Amino acid sequence: MNMLPKCRTKHAGYTLKKIMKDKNIAVEYLATRTGTKLMYIQQIIDGKKDISPDMAKRLQYSLGIDASYWINLQAIYDESLW
């Protein structure tokens, strides 16, 4: 039995929220730039939806942050759940 405490890795949406705040980007603006619905972006920020490879590419286009960064963040979070 594994008695180690679970890692407190945050969902990739947490990082997205911080970056949006730092760059003063509204959810509505990012939804428009990524070609997605506002609710979809909000669900990512809330940790209810994962960042897919497609969304990672959209974020790269919209924010200038490489898609691999988003994919890696999501993978690290997903791994921490096991």
DRENTIVEX-107927 format. One record per residue: x, y, z of N, C-alpha, C, O, CB in turn. Coordinates in steps of 0.05 Angstrom, whole numbers, padded with zeros to 5 digits, always signed. Glycine has a CB too. Example, Ala and Ser with C-alpha at 12.3 -4.5 7.8 and 13.67 -1.06 7.14 Angstrom:
// DRENTIVEX-107927
+00264-00114+00156+00246-00090+00156+00264-00066+00156+00285-00066+00169+00226-00089+00181;+00257-00045+00142+00273-00021+00143+00258+00001+00157+00268+00023+00161+00282-00012+00114;
//
This chain:
// DRENTIVEX-107927
+00017-00024+00000+00000+00000+00000+00018+00025+00000+00036+00027+00016-00019+00000+00024;+00012+00043-00018+00028+00068-00020+00018+00088+00001-00005+00097+00000+00025+00080-00049;+00036+00096+00019+00029+00114+00040+00038+00143+00035+00035+00160+00052+00040+00104+00066;+00050+00147+00011+00059+00174+00004+00036+00192-00001+00016+00184-00014+00078+00173-00020;+00037+00217+00007+00015+00236+00002+00014+00242-00028+00035+00242-00042+00019+00262+00018;-00010+00247-00038-00013+00254-00066-00001+00282-00071-00001+00299-00054-00042+00253-00074;+00010+00284-00095+00022+00310-00104+00000+00330-00107-00022+00324-00116+00038+00306-00130;+00005+00354-00100-00015+00376-00102-00011+00392-00128-00010+00416-00128-00013+00395-00078;-00008+00377-00150-00004+00390-00176-00030+00404-00184-00052+00392-00181+00005+00370-00198;-00028+00428-00194-00052+00442-00203-00059+00436-00232-00041+00430-00248-00048+00473-00199;-00084+00438-00238-00094+00434-00265-00082+00456-00283-00077+00478-00274-00126+00435-00265;-00079+00449-00308-00067+00467-00328-00084+00493-00330-00074+00514-00337-00065+00454-00355;-00110+00491-00324-00127+00514-00325-00119+00536-00304-00124+00559-00309-00156+00506-00320;-00107+00527-00282-00098+00546-00262-00076+00564-00274-00076+00588-00270-00087+00531-00237;-00058+00551-00289-00036+00566-00302-00047+00584-00323-00038+00607-00326-00015+00547-00314;-00067+00574-00338-00079+00591-00359-00092+00616-00346-00089+00638-00357-00101+00575-00374;-00105+00612-00324-00118+00635-00310-00097+00655-00301-00101+00679-00304-00134+00625-00285;-00075+00646-00290-00053+00664-00281-00042+00679-00305-00037+00704-00303-00031+00648-00267;-00037+00666-00327-00026+00679-00351-00045+00700-00362-00038+00722-00369-00019+00658-00372;-00071+00692-00362-00091+00711-00372-00092+00736-00354-00094+00759-00364-00119+00698-00373;-00090+00732-00328-00090+00755-00309-00065+00772-00314-00067+00797-00315-00091+00745-00280;-00042+00759-00316-00017+00774-00320-00017+00790-00346-00006+00812-00347+00007+00755-00320;-00030+00779-00367-00031+00793-00393-00056+00810-00396-00061+00821-00417-00029+00772-00415;-00073+00810-00375-00098+00826-00376-00115+00817-00399-00125+00833-00415-00092+00856-00378;-00119+00791-00401-00136+00779-00423-00162+00769-00411-00162+00754-00392-00120+00756-00438;-00184+00778-00422-00210+00769-00413-00217+00742-00425-00208+00735-00447-00231+00790-00421;-00234+00727-00411-00243+00701-00421-00257+00704-00448-00253+00688-00466-00263+00688-00400;-00273+00725-00451-00287+00730-00476-00267+00733-00499-00271+00723-00521-00305+00755-00474;-00246+00748-00494-00226+00753-00515-00212+00727-00523-00209+00721-00547-00205+00774-00505;-00204+00711-00503-00191+00686-00509-00209+00666-00523-00200+00652-00541-00180+00673-00483;-00234+00666-00516-00253+00649-00530-00255+00656-00559-00256+00639-00577-00281+00650-00517;-00256+00682-00565-00257+00691-00592-00231+00684-00607-00233+00674-00630-00261+00722-00593;-00208+00689-00595-00182+00684-00608-00178+00654-00613-00166+00646-00633-00160+00694-00590;-00189+00637-00595-00185+00608-00599-00207+00596-00616-00206+00572-00623-00183+00595-00572;-00228+00611-00621-00250+00600-00637-00267+00580-00621-00279+00562-00633-00240+00587-00662;-00268+00584-00595-00284+00566-00578-00305+00582-00563-00305+00607-00564-00265+00551-00558;-00322+00568-00549-00343+00581-00533-00331+00591-00507-00313+00579-00496-00367+00562-00529;-00342+00612-00497-00333+00624-00472-00335+00603-00450-00317+00601-00433-00351+00649-00465;-00357+00588-00449-00360+00568-00428-00338+00547-00429-00330+00537-00408-00388+00555-00432;-00329+00540-00453-00307+00520-00455-00281+00530-00442-00268+00516-00427-00302+00513-00485;-00274+00555-00447-00251+00567-00435-00255+00568-00404-00236+00562-00389-00246+00596-00446;-00278+00576-00396-00284+00578-00367-00281+00550-00354-00271+00548-00331-00311+00590-00362;-00290+00530-00367-00288+00503-00356-00259+00494-00354-00252+00479-00335-00304+00483-00373;-00242+00502-00373-00214+00496-00371-00202+00510-00347-00188+00498-00330-00198+00504-00397;-00208+00536-00344-00198+00552-00322-00207+00540-00295-00192+00539-00276-00208+00581-00324;-00231+00530-00294-00242+00518-00269-00233+00489-00264-00239+00478-00244-00273+00518-00271;-00217+00478-00283-00206+00451-00280-00226+00430-00286-00222+00407-00279-00197+00448-00252;-00248+00437-00300-00269+00417-00307-00264+00405-00335-00275+00384-00341-00296+00431-00306;-00248+00418-00351-00241+00408-00378-00211+00408-00380-00197+00425-00370-00254+00425-00401;-00201+00388-00394-00172+00386-00398-00164+00402-00423-00181+00408-00440-00163+00356-00401;-00138+00408-00425-00128+00421-00449-00119+00399-00468-00100+00385-00463-00104+00440-00442;-00134+00397-00490-00128+00377-00510-00105+00387-00528-00098+00410-00527-00153+00371-00527;-00093+00369-00544-00073+00378-00563-00083+00400-00582-00068+00419-00588-00062+00354-00579;-00108+00397-00590-00119+00418-00608-00121+00445-00593-00114+00465-00604-00147+00409-00618;-00131+00444-00569-00133+00469-00553-00106+00480-00547-00102+00505-00547-00148+00464-00527;-00086+00463-00543-00059+00472-00538-00049+00488-00562-00035+00509-00559-00040+00449-00532;-00055+00479-00586-00047+00494-00611-00062+00520-00613-00050+00540-00621-00053+00477-00636;-00087+00520-00605-00102+00545-00605-00091+00566-00585-00090+00590-00590-00132+00540-00599;-00083+00555-00562-00071+00573-00541-00044+00583-00551-00037+00606-00546-00068+00558-00515;-00029+00566-00565-00004+00576-00576-00008+00599-00595+00006+00619-00593+00011+00552-00591;-00027+00596-00613-00034+00618-00632-00044+00643-00617-00036+00665-00624-00056+00608-00651;-00060+00639-00597-00072+00662-00583-00054+00675-00563-00055+00700-00559-00097+00653-00569;-00037+00660-00549-00021+00671-00527+00009+00672-00533+00024+00685-00519-00026+00655-00502;+00017+00658-00554+00045+00657-00561+00062+00639-00543+00086+00641-00541+00056+00685-00559;+00048+00620-00529+00062+00601-00512+00060+00574-00526+00038+00565-00533+00049+00600-00483;+00083+00561-00530+00084+00537-00545+00064+00516-00536+00059+00512-00513+00112+00526-00543;+00053+00502-00556+00033+00481-00551+00044+00459-00533+00029+00448-00516+00023+00469-00577;+00069+00453-00536+00081+00432-00519+00081+00439-00489+00079+00422-00472+00110+00427-00528;+00082+00465-00483+00080+00474-00455+00053+00465-00443+00052+00454-00421+00084+00505-00453;+00032+00471-00458+00005+00464-00449+00000+00434-00447-00012+00424-00428-00016+00477-00467;+00010+00420-00467+00008+00391-00467+00023+00379-00443+00013+00361-00430+00018+00379-00494;+00047+00389-00438+00062+00379-00415+00049+00385-00389+00048+00368-00371+00090+00391-00416;+00039+00409-00386+00024+00416-00361+00001+00397-00356-00002+00387-00334+00014+00445-00362;-00014+00392-00377-00037+00374-00374-00028+00346-00367-00040+00333-00350-00054+00375-00399;-00007+00337-00380+00003+00310-00375+00013+00307-00346+00009+00286-00334+00026+00303-00395;+00027+00327-00337+00037+00326-00309+00013+00325-00289+00014+00310-00270+00054+00351-00303;-00007+00341-00295-00031+00340-00277-00044+00313-00279-00051+00301-00258-00051+00362-00286;-00048+00303-00303-00061+00277-00306-00046+00255-00292-00057+00237-00279-00063+00270-00336;-00019+00256-00294-00003+00235-00280-00005+00237-00250-00003+00217-00236+00026+00239-00289;-00008+00262-00240-00010+00265-00211-00036+00253-00199-00037+00249-00175-00009+00295-00204;-00055+00248-00216-00081+00237-00207-00078+00207-00201-00095+00196-00187-00102+00241-00227;-00057+00194-00211-00054+00165-00207-00039+00161-00183-00034+00138-00176-00039+00152-00230;
//
